[in-house]
Amino acid sequence: MNAAAPQARLEAAADAAEAFLADLVDGLRRAQKTLPCKYFYDAAGSALFEEICELDEYYLTRTELGILRAHLPEIAQRLGARCAVVEYGSGSGTKTELLLDALKDPVAWVPIDISRSALASSAERIAARYPDLDVLPVCADYTAALRLPRIPRGAARRVGFFPGSTIGNFAPAEASAFLAGAARSCGPDGAILIGVDLEKDARVLERAYDDAAGVTARFNLNILARANRELGADFDLRAFRHRARFVPDAAGAGRIEMHLVSARAQRVHVGARSFDFARGESIHTECSYKWRLDALDALARGAGLARSASWTDPRGWFAVLLLEPLAQPALRAQREGAT
């Protein structure tokens, strides 16, 4: 049964402006000033990210799409019929449509996104395209505890869908905690289909996050513009510069760090509060971890999951992983056979 008016089922996170203000103030008080990357994604930020995905330098989206298009028949067979798909950070929904087209008789789609405008747009489109699908959007921060809508009883299995390498925005311990929470939401018979960006040449990575056209710089600066628009802050966007650098890690989880660097000494006001910046001081806005598969396997085990299948592109730049609870019979047999 389709959600005829998906907007009516949109659940907004309470006191979103207050949460943004609290996170902004907390982050700017720290020795290394920081802002959570989730605040990139208002309407303007979501549109800029869609533009980033089309850039020549930004290989991630087209590489993941290539993997999905090549392997979705096998992925769908492994997931089985009558899935309820819970998608974390649904964005434009392009990859969603590929998955739903491949699945046999999917019964529900539960998109979770912090951007109300992007969520409403994708929910309306998916509801119109799949009239037999329950569309149950949730406007919320999927990294926080949240209540999922009631899944139709006809669902045979819950599948967490987390494409786009967004798992890389979590530090390893946070990533493991997120996966553990997603595993609990999907249940003992569930599965998680996740996109992961893999380690590669630092020059390739830095170009992807600092493109020649400056779109990623505008995306990064939009978080300050959003604070000005929504919280009455007075960031001078001309006084901050975008910076993206790769930080290697021998443990198999190197990362791109994005910062906004103050071009001069300045004072910024957020309501009655003020924050001083020295020239060259930065706000850390995003980490994007780049993984080795062995490190990912260890991360999954810490969340009670195991990689039951994986698919990569010919260059080995990106991977789509199928994670399932360690307690599932097939994985128990797989584990016992390896000992």
N, C-alpha and C positions, 0 to 999 in steps of 0.2 A: 504494500500500500504506500503510495507516494505521499510525501508532505506537500500538499497543494500550495501552501504559503510558507515556505521555509523561514521567512523572516519572523513569523510568529513563534517559532521554536528556538530563536536565537537567545542564548543565555549570556548576558554581559557580565563580566567580572565586576563585582561591587567596588565602588570607590576607586576607579582606575586612575583618576587624576591624582588622588591622594597617594596612591601607591607610587606613581611616577615621581611625584614631588619627594616622597620619603627616600626613594632610591637615588634620586639626583643629589639630594642633600647629603645622604650617607656617603655616596661615592666621591663627591667633591671634597669631603672632609678628610679623606684618606691621604696618606703620604704619597702613594701612587694614585692619583685621581682616576676614577673609573666610572663607567656607565654601563649598565647591562645592555647587551646587543639586542634584546627583545624589543627595545624601544625604537629601533630602526623602522619598525613596520607599521607606521600609520599609512594613510592613503598615498601620500607623496612618496614615502619610503618604499612601499610595495611596488609602486609604478617604476621607481628607479631600479629596484632589484630586477624586475622583469626586463628592463633595458640592459642591465648587466648581463643577464643570461644570453643575450643575443650577441655579445661582444666576441670578436675573434680570440682575444686573450683568455676569455673565461670558458675553458674547456669543459667544466664540470657538468653543466646541464646537458649539452649535446652528447657527451660521452655516456652519461647515465641513460639518456633516452635511447642511445644506440644499443646499450646492453639490454634494456627492457624490451625493445622491439625485437631483438634477436632471440631472447630467451623466455618471453612471457608464456608461450604455450607450456613449456616445462614447469615454469613457476606456478601457473594456474593448476596444472595437474597435481603438483605437490600440495597446494593449499586445499584443493578439493572443492566440492560444490557447496552452495548456500552459505557463503562466508558473510559475516558482518565486518566491514572494513572500518577500523578506527584510525583516522589519519591525523598525525601530529604536525601542525603547521601546514595547512592545506594549500595556501598560496593560490595560484591561478587555477589549479586543478587539471593541468594538462596531463601529468603522469597518472593522476587518478583515473582519467578516462581510458587511458591505455590499459590499466589494471582491470577496471570494471568490464571493459570490452572482452578481456581474455578470460575472466572468471566465469564459471558455470553457475548461473542462477544466483548471483549475489543478492542478498536480502536487505542490506542496510549499509549506509555510508555515514559515519560520524566524523565530520571534519572539525578539528579544533584549531583555532587561529586567534591570535591577539588582535589582528586587524579586522574590525567589524565590516568595513567596506569591501575588502577582498573576500571575506568569508561570505557575505551576503551575495556578492556577484557570482562566486563559484557555486554556491548552494542553489541559487536560482537556475543556473545553467544546467547543473547535473540533474536537478529535479525535473527539468523540462525534457532532458535527453533520455532519462531512464524512468519512465512513468511507473514501473513496477517496483522501484527501489524506495525504501524508506530513507529519506534524507533528514538527518538529525544534527544540525550544526550547533556547535558550542563556541561562543566567543569568550575565550579565556586564555590565560597563560598556562600552557600545557606542562610547564616545569613545576607548577604548584599543585597541591592536592586539589582535585576537582571531582565533581559528580557527573558521571556519564549518564545520558538519557537511557531509558529502558530500551534494551535491544529486543527486537521481535523474537518471539519464542521459536520461530521456524529457523533461526540461525543455527547452523551446525557447528560453527567455529568462529571465534573472533580473531581477526588478523590485524595487528598493529602495522601501519604503513608509515614509514619515516624516511622518505626519499630526500635527495638533495644534499647529502653529507652534513646536514644540520647537527648531527651527533657530534661533529667536530667542534661545535661551539661550547661544548662542555669540557671541563677538565676531566681527567680520567676517573677520579672518584665520583664526580657528579654524573658522568656518563653511565657508570655502573649503577648508580642509584636510580637514574632515569629508566634504564633498561629493566631494572628490578620492578619498578612501579608499573611500567608498561606490561611486563609479564604477569603481574598480579591482575591488572585490568583485563587482560586477554584470557586469563584462566589456565588451568592445567592442560587443556587441550588446544590452547591457542598457539599463535605463531607471530613472529615479528619479521617483516620484510623491510630492510634498511639499506640505504645508500651510504657508502663510505668513501671518502677521498683517500688515496694511498700515497705513501711517500714517493717523492720524485725530485728531480733537479730543482734546486732552490730558485733558479732564474725563471723557470716555468711558473712556479708558484707565485713569485713576487709580481710577475707581469699580470697574472690572473687577478690580483688584488690591488693593482695600481696601474690601470689601463691608460693607454696613451690619450684617449678622449676625455679622461677625467670623470667618467660616470661614477666610478666607485668613490672618488673623492666627494662628489656631490651627495652620494648615498650616505657616506660617513658624516658629513657636515649636517645632513638633515636631522640628525638626532639633536643637535643644538638648536636648529631652526624650530624643531618641534617643541623644545623646552621654552623657546621664546613665544610661540603661538599659544601653547596650552597652559603654561605656568607663569607667564609674564616675566621670564628671565630676559636679560639684555646681552646675550652673547653677540659679539661682533664677529660674524662668520668670516669676514675678510682678515681677521687677526688669528685664524687657526689654519694649519696646514695638515693635509692628509699624509699619513706615513704607514707603509705596510712592509714588514720585514719577516723573513723566515728565521725561526729559532730552532736549531737542530736538537735532537734528544736521542741519546744512544739507546734508550729503552723502547724505541719504536713508536714514539708519539711526538714527533716534531710538530711545530705549529707556526702558522702565520699569526703575527700580532698586528692589529690595526690600532693606530693612535691618532688623536688630533693634537697637534703640537702648537703651542702658543708662540706666535711670531714676535711677540714683544711682552714686556711686563705690563700687566693689566689687572683690573679688578672687575669681576662679574657679579651682578646682583640677581638674586632669585627671591623676589618678594623683599622682606626686610633683611634677609641674609646676604652676606657678601663673601666672595672667595677670591683670593689673590693668586695670580699666576706669574711665575718668573718666565723670562724669555727662555724658550726651549723646553719648558715643562709641558707634560702631555696629559691628556685624558685617554686612558686605555679603554677602547670601545668594543674590541672583539678579539677573541682567540679562535683560530680555526685549526684544529688538530688534524694532522696527516698521519695515517696509521700504517703499520705493518700488520699483516694478517695474523701472525703469531701473537702479537700484542692484543689484537682485537679478540682473539680466542680466549685469552686470559681474562680480559675485561668481561666477556660474556659469561664465563664460568663464575665469576664473582657475583653476577646477577642471577645465577641459577639457570643459565641458558647455555646452549651449545649451537655451533654452526652446523646445520644439517646439510646445507648446500650453499654454494657461492658461484657467482658469475662475474667475469671481468672483461674488459675490452682488450684488443690485441696488444696494446702497449703496456697493459698492467697499471694504468693510471687510476682506475676507479673500480670499485667492486659493489655489487648488490648481494647482500647476505640474507639467507633465511635462517633465523634463530628460533629454536624451539626449546621448551622447558626440558631440563635434564631428566626429569622424572617420566617423560613420555616413553612408552615401551620401545619405540623404534630407536630412540637415542640410547636407552639403557642397553639394548642389544648391540648397538654400534660401539658403545663404550666398553662393554664386556668383551667384544670381539677384538678390541685393540689391546687388551691386557694379556 
